[in-house]
Amino acid sequence: HQPSVISGNSNNIKININMMKLPWTIIPLLVLAAAATLCQGFGVQRRSLTFPQCSSSSSSTTTTTTTTRSTTSRGSHPKSRTTPQTTFLFSTLDEEETTAKNTNDNQEKEKDETDRRVKDIITGTDLVKDHFEASLEELKEMIQEDGALLQQQIHNGDKNSDTTTTTTTSSSSSSSFQLSKQDMGENIDELLRHQKQLVLKEQQRQRDVLVTPRDPFLKWIEADVVDPTMKIMSSELGVKEYVQTSIKPDRLPDSGQLPLDVILARTMDTVEDIAIHLARIPYEKGNVQLKPAMAEKRKTVVVLGSGWAAHALMKVADNAKLRLIVVSPANHFVFTPMLASSAVGTVEYRSMTEAVRSANPMIDDYLEGKATAVDVHNKKVTVQLNSLLESTREGQPPTVELDYDHLVVSVGCRVDDKGVPGADKAFKLKKTDDAVRLRTAIGECLEYASRPDVAGPDHVEERRKRATFVIVGGGPTGVELAGEILDLAADITRPHKGAYPKLSGDIRVVLAHSGPELVPQFDSRLRQEALKSLEKKGAKVYLNTRVNEVGDGFVALSTKDIDSETGEVVGREEFTLPAGLTVWCAGTAPVSFVSQLLEQLPEEARNRDGRIKVDKWLRPPMPSDELMGSLLVMGDAAAFPESSKKITDDKLLPQTAQVAGQQGAYAARMLARGYDLTATPPVLQCTEGSERCDVYYDPLMIQWLQVRGITTAPQFVFLNLGLLAYLGGGEALSQIQIGDYPLFSYFGSIAYVLWRSVYLVKQVATRNRVLVTFDWIKSALFGRDMTRF
């Protein structure tokens, strides 16, 4: 066997030990012994492991003389060196004071858990001690045998050396390497006591960290980091530190909150949607025609609107079983979350819209107009068509009447600007037309503030008044618009590059919100960061503030005076702000058609806010049982109970695009499957051997539903996937979840990347994804286009 060699570089000390002779459990002790010997000889002292013979007190006894050439005659030996006897002891850790008082029951439990773990360690260490003792005698004999060899090597090395280094070293006697069982036991006990102290200290450190709960994804915000890359890195490191040191099992979300049944059902629904889309391709290309039996039993479905709910229904609907007629004053669907971006030129309008006829080429008809009346008893709806070519055509556009089997009401809502004088004159941001008008108005305000009559330092106040943008409403729409205008101001005032460099420092953004916090839909920490982010970029935010009047060039506001100690409102402070342009983004209200429809429905169908109450299958109360299911209400017009099965529940789903889109897809599947909507709950009309069947019998679909166990129509369940909001300056809010199960929350650059990624993926067609991507690149390279037409 080849011996292993441990060399000391300075003294050429070599220790030859036949490792193959030793049991494997002895190897760690030999390594420590060699380290102690080197430490004794060269004064090496480690920070974490301190050997008794290498401490500062003992090392002071080591003396080194100046190296000189020997003056003795050739062949004579140098003077012999003497050293004090050295005994190697087991290494111990430095003492650290750790004292922690338990202040509550949780800390007591942690201490008990620590004691239990230490006892386990001690038990295991006793077994190791017994094993060491069994091999101790063999170790002593081998060290004694190698002691003489070591002394001889030292003697030979000094004989051949040309220089003399006189250093106090360990004794060459074999007794200096002997280990005492008692010493080893004492050192092991000392090591265990110190380890217990370290564990207690770590427990106390974690308790100190967790006294005030902190969101790990927001911790990096407290440091004022400017560089985007450092922001991302600090965030990731914060998450890593949180997971490794601070997270506890009792702080993890309950996995029982994860709606696995809903996720599985949505997955199966997606498979069904894919099959329907693939089956639609031959019909779209004209290679296959509908069978007469299938065409005869198709149900006529009239869809009112082209928003999120209606668009989702058009995308998912099986046109082989449903005859779709779409009625909407707008001939397109618009991706509403990006209306704020289009209002300042970050993206173009056509990049985020899709024509109704392109959404589903197999819809039977589209009428550009709006419903003005409905007869629920006779199943008829009256449509007033839009006036086209007004400059060349005379007279009023015609009115048509449509028969239906099912009327889908997805007409959305309007901005609630009633009750405040002048609010109807403020700009809105609800439709594509609103974004077009707002973009033109923003350009005109900037041009108005750049005129020569307000140029120079003498007209700063008037110039800033003309370039002040007041936004009413601190929800996602108002906050995103404020962020986009702040980005626009930074872009157009760049020296030598921006369109309005002379307005640098003059553009003002004011955000007035009636509530105590912005974006109340988000978590509390994200609301606070939204406020900090906007104020840091220069926006003026007024909370607990309502608008009393919107006038020509001004806005009258009223802010609550709240007692800092009691939190009660003690009064209101009224003041007026100059404004060049006011945008109203606060509140929603039903459109006029909803009020007309409620007049023909029972009184219990009217919700307190004017919306239509619906059950778990999107059906409102009807005058008779035979009419049940002929009317479906979705989206912002529907008051859908959030959790309770009672239709009178006042806790309703929010009026968001996410809710409307899921309801539209649900209604399309329910209609295509052929459920009998007059029954409660709805059941399949056509099954094998059934006599009553007024819909097309599809045995493959029936088998599919039977395998899934949904021959009775499942209730609609909203699957919340989270919220996103842009704050400007490359920062955003992201709150990602699945149902009530939270996944993560981000603020800043990471959330901004996620915001853009999700909005890009959620575009309704590949064409829109490509156009939006090019718009973002174009704005980043060349700035925002400020031309007006």
Residue pairs with C-beta under 8 A, 6 or more apart in sequence:
1 18
1 19
1 20
3 16
3 17
3 18
3 19
4 16
4 17
4 19
5 14
5 15
5 16
6 14
6 15
6 17
6 34
7 13
7 14
8 14
8 38
8 41
8 42
10 41
10 42
11 41
11 42
11 154
11 157
11 165
11 167
12 157
13 41
13 150
13 153
13 154
13 157
14 153
15 34
15 37
15 146
15 150
16 146
16 149
17 30
17 142
17 146
19 27
21 142
22 30
22 135
22 138
22 139
22 142
23 135
23 138
25 128
25 131
25 132
25 135
26 135
26 138
26 139
29 132
29 139
29 179
30 139
32 88
32 90
32 91
33 88
33 143
33 177
35 51
36 51
36 53
36 54
36 88
36 91
37 88
37 170
38 44
39 45
39 46
39 51
39 53
39 54
40 51
40 53
40 54
40 86
40 169
40 170
41 167
41 169
41 170
43 54
43 59
43 62
44 54
45 51
45 54
45 55
45 56
45 59
48 93
48 94
49 91
49 93
50 91
50 92
50 93
50 94
51 89
51 91
52 58
52 89
53 86
53 88
61 84
61 168
62 167
62 168
63 166
63 167
63 168
64 165
64 166
64 167
65 165
65 166
67 163
67 164
67 165
68 163
68 164
69 162
69 163
70 76
70 78
70 162
70 164
72 78
77 158
77 159
78 158
78 164
81 166
81 167
81 168
81 169
83 168
83 169
83 170
83 171
84 168
84 171
85 170
85 171
85 173
85 175
85 176
86 170
86 171
86 176
87 176
87 178
87 180
87 183
88 176
88 177
88 179
89 183
89 187
90 183
90 184
90 187
90 188
90 191
91 187
92 187
92 190
92 191
92 194
93 191
93 194
93 195
93 198
95 194
96 194
96 197
96 198
96 201
98 197
98 198
98 200
98 201
98 204
100 107
100 200
100 201
100 203
100 204
100 207
102 108
102 111
107 207
110 203
110 207
111 200
111 203
114 196
114 199
114 200
114 203
117 199
118 192
118 195
118 196
118 199
121 192
121 195
122 192
125 188
125 192
129 184
129 185
129 188
132 184
133 181
136 179
136 181
136 184
139 179
140 178
140 179
143 174
143 177
143 178
144 174
144 177
144 178
147 172
147 173
147 174
147 176
147 177
148 174
150 172
151 172
154 172
158 164
170 176
206 245
206 246
209 245
209 246
210 246
210 248
215 525
215 745
216 238
216 239
216 241
216 242
216 243
216 246
217 235
217 238
217 239
217 744
217 745
217 746
217 747
218 525
218 526
218 529
218 745
218 747
219 238
219 242
220 231
220 234
220 235
220 237
220 238
220 748
221 529
221 532
221 747
221 748
223 234
225 231
225 234
228 730
228 749
231 748
231 749
231 750
232 749
232 750
235 746
235 748
235 749
235 750
253 741
253 742
254 741
255 741
257 739
257 740
257 741
258 738
258 739
258 741
259 717
259 719
259 738
259 739
259 740
259 741
262 717
262 719
262 739
263 719
263 738
265 714
265 717
266 719
268 708
269 665
269 669
272 669
272 704
273 316
273 665
273 669
276 316
276 318
276 672
279 318
279 320
280 318
280 319
280 320
280 362
282 288
283 289
283 290
283 319
283 320
283 362
284 361
284 362
290 298
290 320
293 696
294 320
294 321
294 696
297 321
297 694
297 695
297 696
298 320
298 321
298 322
298 323
298 696
299 321
299 322
299 323
299 405
299 406
299 671
299 695
300 323
300 325
300 403
300 404
300 405
300 406
301 317
301 322
301 323
301 324
301 325
301 404
301 405
301 406
301 407
301 408
301 671
302 325
302 327
302 381
302 402
302 404
302 406
302 407
302 408
303 310
303 313
303 314
303 324
303 325
303 326
303 327
303 408
303 410
304 310
304 327
304 328
304 371
304 381
304 407
304 408
304 409
304 410
304 411
304 593
305 327
305 328
305 409
305 410
305 411
305 412
305 635
306 326
306 328
306 330
306 331
306 332
306 333
306 356
307 333
307 336
307 410
307 412
307 635
307 636
307 660
308 333
308 336
308 635
308 657
308 660
308 661
308 664
309 408
309 410
309 634
309 635
309 660
309 661
309 663
309 664
309 667
310 326
310 328
310 333
310 408
310 410
310 634
310 635
310 664
311 333
311 354
311 359
311 661
311 664
311 764
312 660
312 661
312 662
312 663
312 664
312 665
312 668
313 408
313 410
313 634
313 664
313 665
313 667
313 668
314 324
314 326
314 356
314 359
314 360
314 363
314 668
315 359
315 360
315 665
315 668
315 764
316 664
316 665
316 668
316 669
316 672
317 324
317 360
317 668
317 671
317 672
318 668
318 672
319 360
319 362
319 363
319 364
320 696
321 671
321 672
321 674
321 695
321 696
321 698
322 668
322 671
322 672
323 364
324 360
324 362
324 363
324 364
324 365
325 363
325 364
325 365
325 366
325 367
325 402
325 404
326 356
326 363
326 365
326 366
326 367
327 366
327 367
327 369
327 370
327 371
327 381
327 383
327 402
328 356
328 366
328 367
328 368
328 369
328 370
329 368
329 369
329 370
329 386
330 431
330 432
331 355
331 356
331 357
331 366
331 368
332 353
332 354
332 355
332 356
332 432
333 353
333 354
333 356
333 359
333 764
334 349
334 352
334 353
334 431
334 432
335 352
335 353
335 759
335 762
335 763
335 764
335 768
336 430
336 657
337 476
337 480
337 657
337 724
337 759
338 347
338 352
338 759
338 772
339 429
339 430
339 431
339 432
339 434
339 435
339 477
340 429
340 435
340 477
340 480
340 481
340 483
340 484
340 726
341 347
341 484
341 726
342 348
342 349
342 352
342 432
342 435
342 439
343 429
343 435
343 438
343 439
343 442
343 481
343 484
344 439
344 442
344 484
344 485
344 487
344 488
344 784
345 439
345 488
345 779
345 784
345 785
345 786
346 484
346 487
346 775
346 776
346 779
346 784
347 772
347 775
347 776
347 779
348 771
348 775
349 432
349 435
349 436
350 771
351 768
351 771
351 772
351 774
351 775
352 763
352 768
352 771
352 772
353 432
353 768
354 764
354 765
354 767
354 768
356 363
356 366
357 363
357 366
358 765
359 764
367 383
367 385
367 400
367 402
368 385
368 386
368 388
369 383
369 384
369 385
369 386
369 397
369 400
370 383
370 384
370 386
370 593
371 381
371 382
371 383
371 384
371 411
371 593
372 382
372 383
372 384
372 399
372 593
372 596
373 381
373 382
373 596
374 380
374 381
374 382
374 407
374 593
374 596
374 597
374 600
375 381
375 600
376 597
376 600
376 601
376 622
376 623
376 627
376 630
376 631
377 600
377 623
377 627
379 403
379 404
379 405
379 407
379 630
380 401
380 402
380 403
380 404
381 401
381 402
381 404
381 407
382 399
382 400
382 401
382 402
383 399
383 400
383 401
383 402
384 397
384 399
385 397
385 398
385 399
385 400
386 397
387 393
387 396
387 397
388 397
404 630
405 630
406 629
406 630
406 631
406 632
406 671
406 677
407 630
407 631
407 632
408 632
408 634
408 667
409 593
409 594
409 597
409 612
409 631
409 632
409 633
409 634
409 637
410 633
410 634
410 635
410 637
410 660
410 664
411 591
411 593
411 594
411 635
411 637
412 591
412 635
412 636
412 637
413 588
413 589
413 590
413 591
413 636
413 637
413 655
414 430
414 588
414 589
414 590
414 591
415 428
415 430
415 584
415 585
415 586
415 587
415 588
415 589
416 586
416 587
416 588
416 589
417 423
417 424
417 426
417 428
417 584
417 587
418 424
418 589
420 547
420 548
420 549
420 550
421 548
421 549
421 550
422 549
422 550
422 551
423 472
423 547
423 550
423 584
425 550
426 472
426 550
426 582
426 583
426 584
427 434
427 437
427 438
427 441
427 581
427 582
427 583
427 584
428 434
428 438
428 583
428 584
428 585
429 435
429 438
429 477
429 481
429 583
429 585
438 583
439 788
440 788
441 581
442 469
442 485
442 488
442 581
443 786
443 787
443 788
444 788
445 466
445 467
445 469
445 580
445 581
446 467
446 492
446 499
446 500
446 503
446 507
446 786
448 466
448 580
449 463
449 464
449 466
449 467
449 500
449 503
449 506
449 507
449 580
450 500
450 502
450 503
453 459
454 462
454 463
454 466
455 463
455 502
460 506
463 503
463 506
464 506
464 507
464 508
464 578
465 553
465 578
465 579
465 580
466 580
467 503
467 506
467 507
467 508
467 580
468 507
468 508
468 509
468 510
468 577
468 578
468 579
468 580
468 581
469 485
469 507
469 508
469 509
469 510
469 579
469 580
469 581
469 582
469 583
470 510
470 512
470 555
470 577
470 579
470 581
470 582
470 583
471 478
471 481
471 482
471 485
471 509
471 510
471 511
471 512
471 582
471 583
471 585
472 478
472 512
472 547
472 550
472 555
472 582
472 583
472 584
472 585
472 586
473 512
473 513
473 584
473 585
473 586
473 587
474 511
474 512
474 513
474 514
474 515
474 517
474 518
474 519
474 541
474 543
475 519
475 520
475 521
475 585
475 586
476 519
476 521
476 723
476 725
477 585
478 511
478 513
478 583
478 585
478 586
479 511
479 518
479 519
479 530
479 534
479 725
479 726
479 727
480 725
480 726
480 727
481 583
481 585
482 509
482 511
482 534
482 539
482 728
483 534
483 537
483 726
483 727
483 728
483 729
483 731
484 726
484 728
485 507
485 509
485 728
486 509
486 534
486 537
486 538
486 539
486 728
486 729
487 728
487 729
488 784
489 503
489 507
489 509
490 729
491 498
491 783
491 784
492 498
492 499
492 500
492 501
492 503
492 783
492 784
492 786
493 500
493 501
493 503
493 504
493 505
493 507
494 501
494 783
495 501
495 504
497 783
498 783
499 783
499 786
508 538
508 540
509 534
509 538
509 539
509 540
510 539
510 540
510 541
510 542
510 555
510 577
510 579
511 518
511 534
511 539
511 540
511 541
511 542
512 542
512 545
512 546
512 547
512 555
512 557
513 541
513 542
513 543
513 544
513 545
513 586
514 544
514 545
514 546
514 586
515 543
515 544
516 543
516 544
517 524
517 527
517 528
517 531
517 543
518 527
518 530
518 531
518 534
518 541
518 543
519 526
519 527
519 530
519 725
519 733
520 527
521 654
521 723
522 530
522 723
522 725
522 733
522 735
523 735
523 745
525 745
525 747
526 733
526 735
526 745
526 747
529 733
529 747
530 725
530 727
530 733
530 747
531 541
531 543
533 727
533 728
533 729
533 731
533 747
534 541
534 727
534 728
535 541
537 727
537 728
537 729
542 557
542 559
544 559
544 560
544 562
545 557
545 558
545 559
545 560
546 557
546 558
547 555
547 556
547 557
547 558
547 586
548 556
548 557
548 558
548 574
549 555
549 556
550 556
550 582
550 584
553 578
553 579
553 580
554 576
554 577
554 578
554 579
555 576
555 577
555 579
555 582
556 574
556 575
556 576
557 574
557 575
557 576
557 577
558 572
558 573
558 574
559 572
559 573
559 574
559 575
560 569
560 571
560 572
561 569
561 570
561 571
561 572
561 573
562 568
562 569
562 570
563 569
563 570
588 636
588 655
589 609
589 610
590 609
590 610
590 611
590 637
591 637
594 610
594 611
594 612
594 637
595 610
597 612
598 605
598 606
598 610
598 612
600 623
601 612
601 620
601 621
601 622
601 623
602 621
602 622
602 623
604 613
604 621
604 647
604 648
605 612
605 613
605 620
605 621
606 612
606 613
607 613
607 639
607 652
608 650
609 639
611 636
611 637
611 638
611 639
611 652
612 620
612 633
612 637
612 638
612 639
613 620
613 621
613 638
613 639
613 647
613 648
614 620
614 632
614 633
614 638
614 639
614 640
614 647
615 647
615 680
616 641
616 645
616 715
616 716
617 629
617 670
617 677
617 681
617 682
617 713
617 715
617 716
618 632
618 633
618 634
618 638
618 640
618 663
618 666
618 667
618 716
619 628
619 629
619 631
619 632
619 633
619 677
620 631
620 633
621 647
622 628
622 630
622 631
625 678
626 678
628 677
628 678
628 680
629 676
629 677
629 678
629 682
630 677
632 667
634 660
634 663
634 664
634 667
635 655
635 659
635 660
635 663
635 664
636 655
636 660
638 663
639 652
640 652
640 653
640 659
640 663
640 716
640 718
641 647
641 649
641 651
641 652
641 653
642 649
642 651
642 652
642 653
642 718
643 649
643 651
644 651
645 715
653 659
653 718
658 718
658 720
658 721
659 718
662 716
662 718
662 719
663 716
666 716
670 677
670 682
670 713
673 684
673 701
673 705
673 713
674 684
674 685
674 686
674 695
674 696
674 698
674 701
675 682
675 683
675 684
675 685
675 713
676 682
676 683
676 684
676 685
677 713
681 712
681 713
681 715
682 712
682 713
683 711
683 712
683 713
684 702
684 705
684 711
684 712
685 692
685 693
685 694
685 695
686 693
686 695
686 696
686 697
686 698
686 702
687 702
687 711
688 699
688 702
702 711
705 711
719 738
719 739
720 737
720 738
720 739
720 740
721 736
721 737
721 738
722 734
722 735
722 736
722 737
722 743
723 733
723 734
723 735
724 732
724 733
724 734
724 735
724 751
724 754
724 755
724 758
724 759
725 732
725 733
725 755
726 732
726 752
726 755
727 733
730 749
730 752
731 747
731 748
731 749
731 751
731 752
732 747
732 748
732 751
732 752
732 754
732 755
733 746
733 747
733 751
734 744
734 745
734 746
734 747
734 750
734 751
734 754
734 755
735 742
735 745
736 742
736 743
736 744
736 745
736 746
736 754
737 743
746 754
756 776
759 772
760 769
760 772
760 773
761 769
763 769
763 772
